Amino acid sequence: MPTITRTEDLARFCEAAKSAPYVTVDTEFLRERTYWSKLCLIQLAVPPASTTRDAGGEAVLVDPLAEGLSLEPLYDLFRHTGTVKVFHAARQDLEIFHHDAGIFPTPMFDTQVAAMVCGFGEQVGYETLVRKIAKANLDKSSRFTDWSRRPLSDAQAAYALADVTHLRVIYEFLSAELRKTGREAWLAEEMAVLTDPETYITRPEEAWMKVRTRTNSPRFLAILRELARFRESYAQARDIPRSRVYKDDAMIELASTKPQNEGDLGKSRLLLREARKGDIAAGILAAVKAGLEARDLPQPRNDEPGKPGNAALSDLLRVLLKAKADAAGVAPKLIASSADLDAIATGERDLPALQGWRAEVFGQDALRLADGQIALSAKGGAVRVVPAG
């Protein structure tokens, strides 16, 4: 099984791949001990008929840990607009390439998103698509492995290559389905989001919004905001996981108990021992103080308990979403989340669910339902939209 460890060999394969209509791409990485993913392996494959046999074969492994290997030939392929770069569930792969080189593959195709557009369900896994479309089974024995260890075993190499060889069949099937249904523009909208740098920027001042809490007191949220800001900045600067600083449950506890000194930190039930002194302890106490003194108090988010809304309308929107998604053969979650439906019910209108192709499939009728212009009717097990009144 060919493994590329030299820049000149990677350049030869990537140059040949530019003549192919598409190249399938996958990565293996580690993130357990770092904030940023550590790239350990790259898998590439082109269609069997492509002219890459003299450049390493139709499918290759690239070892980014090999001494002296530059990934610039791969990035040059990513910039080549004549070849589609095909991924499955690309978000984490793209985050790696964006962080390491500030680059996104162009043009790009994500088979997980395409499968959702084509009616394969929500967040459909690669293994499912391999079974349903490629009519094959995957060997899962190497799924949980340390990809940073060398040399790779034959089993690891075979597992990794399967992630891009079966992907060729899946891509060709799904791209044909999109052309047949006229939904290529739908996928293009989703790819624009995936290749937007904003998608991969985590701003410390916004980190608190991802923490799930049942408390919606503005002062509590202000302390939580400052604690999350400190944790995110600290973890990013030192390239360590957030959980190594303190976990979410400990942060919620700190926002509730409002420690004033290291003695108070010592009373915490959930805080890691190493966080009760030194730089982390100082950062916690400074964050609590900033939260207590803050004047710009955050307000409860739409999906938090206590946010006023119209629960009945939210329920109706859920029924409408299910009916519209079933009729279109699209995964409901791809159209709108539960939080989106609650936001529409509270009067928010600047939402992805109300824009682009989602507006055509669901958003326009969702707004009409919210405004009382239409109603829902059930007949023979089917839900229909009928004029109100």
Buried (B, 14 or more C-beta within 10 A) or exposed (E): EBBBBBBEBBBBBBBBBBEBBBBBBBBBBEEEEBBBBBBBBBBBBBBEEBEBEEBBBBBBBBBBBBEEBEBEBBBBBBEBEEBBBBBBBBBEBBBBBBEBEEBBBBBBBBBBBBBBBBBBBEBBBBBBBBBEBBEEEBEEEBEEBEBBEEEBEEEBBBBBBBBBBBBBBBBBBBBEBBEEBEBBEBBBBBBEEBBEEEBBEEEBEEBBEEBEBEBBBEBBBBBBBBBBBBBBBBBBEEEBEBEBBBBBBBBBBBBEBBBEEBEBBEEBEBBBEEBBEEEBBEBBBEBBBBBEEBEEEBEBBBBBEEBEBBEEBBEBBBEBBEBBBEEBEBBBBBBBBBBBBBBBBBEBEEBBBBEBBBBEBBBEBBBBBBEEEBBBEEEEEEBEBEEEE
